[in-house]
């Protein structure tokens, strides 16, 4: 797997061209959003392009890129050692929902 495989493009040549542009700027101003980490098969958590993007983007010539990973908290434990920041979004209690919508 490579970055080319992640680029939505009309052709393989176009994906290669886009990937070359990413690498030429070392990923500057490039944001990857990996939504649903917990939904990936477990073997892809350690041996895939997704793991490389999170753990070592420099190996992909994307030193300056940013990555946002979403996951359910229960399944995100293994991510903690790979990431620099963590934000957990908590839901509202039924009382808080009522208060929010009535105020």
Protein Blocks (a to p, Z undefined) as FASTA:
>chain_A
ZZklmpccfbfklmmmmmmmmmmnnopaiacddehklmpcfklmmncfklmmmmmmmlno
pmkbccdddddfklmmmmmmmpmbdcddddddfklmmmmmmZZ
